[in-house]
Amino acid sequence: MCTFALMKAKIMTMLLFVTYLSGMAQTTAAEPKDSVSTRGDSLEISLLTCEPHDEVYSMYGHTALLVRDESRHFSFTVNYGVFDFESSGFLWRFIKGETDYEMGVFTMKDFMSEYVKRGTGVIEQKLNLTPEERNRIYAAMVENYKAENRKYRYNFFYDNCTTRARNMLIDHLDGIVIWPEEALSGTDQPTWREMVHRYTASAPWTRFGIDLLLGVDADQSTTLTQRQFLPFQLLDDFNNVRIERDSAVVPLVTESRVILQNATGNTDVTKIVNGGDTSPLCGGPFTPFWCFTLLSVVIVALTWWEWRRGKVLWGMDALLMALTGIVGLIPTLMLFSEHPTVGKNLQILLFNPLPLLMLWPVVRSRRHGTGHLWWRVRAVMLVLFLLGALWQHYAEGLLVFGTALFIRCLMIQKKSDESREKTQDCKNKYEKSKKVRKKA
């Protein structure tokens, strides 16, 4: 979400704006205090909201700020979604939650070209600011763009390109911000996970991957300002925000308009705001739910066949243990992440590296027809996993899959117990016959 690749072609543009902003800051500092409002009169500041796109990082949309300087016939965008994907260790740092994004400054032409190329729409909201507020916001941008202040530790929910743009505006207003009452007083507030689901309905495997990473904390209800990590949520809230200045209440947004239509020619802001992509899950039978359901049916069917025929399908156990163990590396790595909603993840009871550690001894015992403590331990873990669904929303299909694995654990344990009993009976009979022979 909210990302622009840091490309070498942009470096000269950014250097140009460093010079521009620094020069403007020095001019403002040198001016008498009374001329501050004059400088503010020449500035116009808007919030830009960009439509979602197919790429994972942009499927929630994007937010930026637009600054127009009428006196200099110049405009530029401030973008808090700049990162260098090719930097060393980027993916590992992202997993650990140690990704640093930075503030970038671009010409309006360069900024818009990204969305023209993608065919996505852009909406502008002109803001109702006083000259003093514009000056204050502008000065904060100059300070924020200094090399020592430009980078920040990105967090998808709490500190991203949208929340940074919002704070740049809200934190430098003189008046009292009045948020819409209905948004503040509602009792049925969506969770973090539900907010994300609104934008991933047409990408079931992306939704599955996100749900696999998110833990129980993602199922907590959100407040109004917390929900503003989503660009179109902020857009909608800004349309309804009022500012109280000197006993007068005025709207924060003076005009909202589409400055770039999407490829379809219909940028439907209302649809995006009221639920994002609410279309049914695409993918036909190849959604995670149906894939895991089919796999679960196969597991249960083969387990039943194995029970009836007295066979030992140790190869299937090896495959399932390898699968759950390898996938389990993902939630295990999340335990060491700084992301605030991934640490307490009950899905680790289903997917964890323990099956990889136990693979060889368990498969060996299965091949020799002997029991192993692993199946009891695994059954307990799966029971706890199934009970955990009362507190955490799992990735789709995993409850069915976990149930199938639990049934298989019960069958293997039952067969192991029966085998042990038969062995014990044979041993008892042998001992008994041995005693009879001694007496004879």
Secondary structure, DSSP 8 states (H G I E B T S, - for coil): ---EE--GGGHHHHHHHHHHHHHHHHHHHHS-GGGHHHHHHTEEEEEEEE---SSGGGTT-EEEEEEEETTTTEEEEEEEEEE-TTSTTHHHHHHHT--EEEEEEEEHHHHHHHHHHHT--EEEEEE---HHHHHHHHHHHHHHTSTTTSEEE-BTTTBSHHHHHHHHHHTT-SSEEE--HHHHH-SS--BHHHHHHTT-TT-HHHHHHHHHH--GGGGSB--TTGGGGSHHHHHHHHHH-EEEETTEEEESEEEEEEEE--TTS---HHHHHTTSS-S---SGGGSHHHHHHHHHHHHHHHHHHHHHHT---HHHHHHHHHHHHHHTHHHHHHTT---TTSSS-GGGGTS-SHHHHHHHHHHHHHHTT---THHHHHHHHHHHHHHGGGTS---TTHHHHHHHHHHHHHHHHHHHHHHHHHHHHHHHHHHHHHHHHHH-
